[in-house]
Amino acid sequence: MPATMTTISAITKELYEKDVREQLNNETVALTRVQKTSEGITSEVGGKYVTFPTHMSRNSGIGARNESEALPAAGNQGTAAARVGLKYLYGRVQLTGPTMELAKSNPQAFMSALDLEVNGLKTDLAKDLNRQVYGDTLGGVAVSSATYSTTNDIVVTHTTWIEEGMVVDVVTSAGVAIASGVTVTAVDTSTKTVTVDGSAISGSAGDLIVRKGNYGREWDGFGSIIKATGTLYNINPSTYPRWKSTVDSNSGTNRALSEGLMILMADNIRTKGGSVSLILQNLGVRRAYFNLLAQQRRYTNTQNFEGGFSGLAFTTDKGDIPVVADTDAPPNTQYYVNEKELKWYREGDWSFMDRDGSMWQRVVGYDAYEGTMFQYSELGTHRRNSHGVIQDLTEG
């Protein structure tokens, strides 16, 4: 029996749908840690939002009195309702009609072409989602660091998340379009310069380069969660001061990493009732920590920690905290994370969109077919004040 669109759809779903889950688990650091915590992943979303109560203040009706004095006024526990909205994430792959015909005449050649495209999509989805762990809902893959005028070259704060070939929009921090649907043609990591095609553009420091159409639509990652300002999940820290992470910055001037800074951060989080289970940073800050231990003639070999990953250890009176490098972490920054207070909310795992009966849809007007993977999800935290960040660190 010759291959048909129905049999091809069944084969590709069987071969690849489960592999996407394994790829995401095995090839990312921050995302893997979220999955392996006691809270981990929940698919019990059941609607557009997830709502949970948060405990914000104690009963104030407590006091000591003399005989016959009025008792303290009755108080109550202060609570607020957090509301987490899901984000809608997609990845698309396309095969030409001649490639699909190979399924009939040369199945091995067809599967090789399919391997190239689908495995590439899996890797791209994994890397992009791990990037979003560190980002914010605005979705900037790069941020301009200076004014630029009538040019295609933009100097940015760092180039960790941007690559040649990305199709992007250049927008102001408020989302006003400067350039739409342009392609990144070059990334100079030494000068931190990004070049885009199209007409020359002008803008200011703080402008964002985002994947095309992504502005304001990505996960609320650490860039939104681990902050002392800004409303998160419908809760404003100006109204509820406990809804703040601990932030240690140096006004944009890099300073040396020290154990004193690290101990202070862990202590501040502990004072708020949190417990650091993981420290994340990029390779440069990891080198700075390694050099710090080496200078003090401390044991610097990597250790194997629970969960199947390794790193250096930061020793506190509450035990060792893994200090782990992630290539997707932004530069000059250390994140102090309470993994038990993070959760990956989603309605389901990555899946092929087949509501029309087949995962392969005809591209109108072309001899081609495309498949779409989707996931409705969001990264959430139950306790914003159980996380912290040290910024403006000198890398090793």
Sequence and secondary structure as in RCSB ss.txt:
>XXXX:A:sequence
MPATMTTISAITKELYEKDVREQLNNETVALTRVQKTSEGITSEVGGKYVTFPTHMSRNSGIGARNESEALPAAG
NQGTAAARVGLKYLYGRVQLTGPTMELAKSNPQAFMSALDLEVNGLKTDLAKDLNRQVYGDTLGGVAVSSATYST
TNDIVVTHTTWIEEGMVVDVVTSAGVAIASGVTVTAVDTSTKTVTVDGSAISGSAGDLIVRKGNYGREWDGFGSI
IKATGTLYNINPSTYPRWKSTVDSNSGTNRALSEGLMILMADNIRTKGGSVSLILQNLGVRRAYFNLLAQQRRYT
NTQNFEGGFSGLAFTTDKGDIPVVADTDAPPNTQYYVNEKELKWYREGDWSFMDRDGSMWQRVVGYDAYEGTMFQ
YSELGTHRRNSHGVIQDLTEG
>XXXX:A:secstr
    HHHHHHHHHHHHHHHHHHHHHHS SHHHHHHHSSS EE    SSEEEEEEEEE         TT       
  EEEEEEEE EEEEEEEEEEHHHHHHHHH HHHHHHHHHHHHHHHHHHHHHHHHHHHHS TT EEEEB S EEE
ESEEEBS  TT  TT EEEEE TT  EEEEEEEEEEEETTTTEEEE SS EEE TT EEEETT TT S   HHHH
S SSS BTTB TTT TTS  EEE  TT  B   HHHHHHHHHHHHHTT    EEEE HHHHHHHHHHHHHTT   
  EEETTTEEEEEEEETTEEEEEEE TTS TT EEEE GGGEEEEESSSSEE  TTS S EE TTSSEEEEEEEE
EEEEEES GGG EEE SB   
